[in-house]
């Protein structure tokens, strides 16, 4: 009992930190989202305005579209990358790729936007080279497809780091046994490998989706706030010079929190069904 008391006492600073910087701001945003700055009254006016506004609904659709497809592409590439990294085994090459993945997982925001402008901007080096050979006609970095490419880039390292430990759950004997019974490599992955990895795949997908939905610095640096997504709209409402309305921004932020809560609940339900 004495050891547990000391342990709880040591956790107290972390609990206070969590309450001060996670729970308290969330409660503040939730409460203020019900105050309408236009009508100067408490109620659901902010939520009604958001859910009936084509502009805000477009921002939600754009955010979900980019987040979903970048998470799908990032997950598929991370699955192949994580498996390849696991097959390499321990060694100098393995340590190099793990260090590189850790480093690139933090490469986002303004530096990433600047790198993509240099490579794939209107006069980027890769753009000019590929345009010369007719390989990239019609592609624009500052369009929806360009945003998906940029988001997918910073999703891949995070996906690899999250998926890599899951491959330890796959035993070599299972693949050898499947081969002895006449199963091809594709059939092994379809009936054994992927079902075992499915909890990790679903969990990684949810984290990647949350990561993309909340991304702000990269898309703002690329488009200077001209691409209509939820984080950019929240920033404009909170710190904008023209459309300053922090309470509306709070309501938009709470809808984003609600969306992520629904996705997380669906994830948990799918995991429970998978266990049963």
Secondary structure, 3 states (H helix, E strand, C coil): CHHHHHHHHHHHHHHHHHHHHHHHHHHHHHHHCCEECCCCEECCHHHHHHHCCHHHHHHHHHHHHHHHHHHHHHHHHHHHHHHHHHHHCCCHHHHHHHHHHHHHCCCCCHHHHHHHHHHHCCCCHHHHHHHHCCCCCCCCCCCHHHHHHHHHHHHHHHHHHHHHHHHHHCCHHHHHHHHHCCCCHHHHHHHHHHHHHHHHHHHHHHHHHHHHHCCCHHHHHHHCCCCCCHHHHHHHHHHCCCCCCHHHHHHHHHHHHHHHHHHHHHHHHHHHHHHC
